[in-house]
Every structure is written in structure tokens, then in C-alpha cells.
Amino acid sequence: MTLVVIDPGHGGRDPGTVGNGLQEKMITLAAAIHLRDALQRCGIQVIMTRTTDSLVLPNGTVSQDLSARAEIANRNKADLFISWHVDSFSNPDVHGISVWIYPSTRGTETERAAQTIVNSVAQATGQTNRRVFVADFAVLRETGMTAVLVESGFLTNPEEANRLASEAFRRIQAEAAARAICEYFNLPYVGPTQPSPSPTPPPQPTPPAPVPEEPFPGEELPEWARSAILQVYQTGVMTGYENGTFRAENPVTRAELAVALVRLYDLIRKGRTM
Ligand SMILES: [Zn+2]
């Protein structure tokens, strides 16, 4: 039987990200419980690292607590470890969903799992698909199986915070993640039988635009700087002009440089690699 360990990020005295009147630890637990229910419905065995508002190791350091989460997955020989989180950033405009994997797992089954999950949730919710990032997170480093960390949206973006606060929205995210996990394991996804609350997203005033492969369509990016430009765009360090162009040949003003440096500093401070 397929075994998935679900890890709701933070808990207890560690609230995680706090913003717009919400605490990350509560959102992650609520979403994780929906994900557990959905996976169990599909015949997948689930172990949660926590089911209450507490750390896994209430008296340990945060670093010991993270190791304990990984240890639960290792000890039970899980097939998949999925840690659920909520993101934050200094720039409130940044929003969307991303899935993080350990750097050495690029191009492996782990990346396939991450890609499947991020695509499925972004499609179900209409959130911006920020795709797959790599980072040296303890829970990814210390787990001995396919391990992914979902950053399910930005609490620092008022509109996304509003959605993350909604039970119905978290359920849509969890069902979409469950569908992706079933697909990853080649198992049939069994949807909820109750039609309400609907597993489909609420009607939106404008349908979400599909995420373009190219963030700056029609623009010729210089080949030698192309991947760097896509990276600074993906990480939010440089976002291009308001009209959606990047203008690779334009000079940088001192003001633009200051903004980019602060965003980069923010990434580094949070222990993120690009
Ligand atoms: Zn977190």
C-alpha cells in the first residue's frame, strides 16, 4: 500500500509566516487535513507529522523539530513526503503557488512529482504557477524518499491571503494535490461524493490567463543572459516593466538596483537558493 507522510508546516510556538491577520501554521494544518482525507479516500495510507496546533517536538529547537518530521517519514518508509507551507515576500505583489525540491533531485522522479502537483493545484485554483524551485530545506535534505514542499500561496499578497483564509479554497488545493499524487503513483483518483462544497473553483470574474511559457512574449532575450533573466523573474528579484516587457538592453537605474538588491537579500535571508 502506498504510504504518504503529510507535514503541515510549523505549529505551536512557531506560527510560521504571519500576515493579513492570518498565521501560516493554522492554514497549513487545515489544508493538510483535507489532503489526508482526500488521499485516504483514494486508498492511500497517510501519516501526519502533526494533527494539532503544536510542534512535532514541542520542547525541541526548530531545527530538531524539522529533523523529527523527516524522521517520521524515514522510520515509516514512506513513499512520499509532502510538507505544506504558505509563502511570504517583501513585495506584496508577488503571488502564486510553487513546489520546492532538494537541489540534487532536479531531473528525477521527485521533480516529476513536484511538477505534477504544482500544475494540478494551479490549474484547479487559477493561481499563478510559479513552478518548481530548489532549496536546501532540512525536511527535503533529511528525508530518504520522494520529498516535496508546497508553498501554497503568499500570505503577504492581500488577495491571495483572502483566498488562503477560505476553507473551500484550501479544500480545492488539497483535492488538486491529491489528484496529482494519485497520478504520480498511477492510482485512480476518487473525488468527494458530496457535491458541496464544490471541488471546482468558484466562478471568477475573468478566467485566469494561462501561464505563458515565455514571461516576456515576443521579446528577444539575449541567449547568453536568457536563463539568468528567467531566474530573476521566477524568483521575483526582477519583474520587468509594468507593461509586461523586460527590455534586456535597457540600463538599470539606481532605484531599480536598490529594489532588486533588497528582494535578493530577502531571498538569501530566508535561506533560499535561486
Ligand atoms: Zn513555512
Boltz pocket constraint, residues with backbone or C-beta under 6 A from the ligand:
constraints:
  - pocket:
      binder: B
      contacts: [[A, 9], [A, 10], [A, 16], [A, 17], [A, 24], [A, 84], [A, 85], [A, 86]]
      max_distance: 6.0
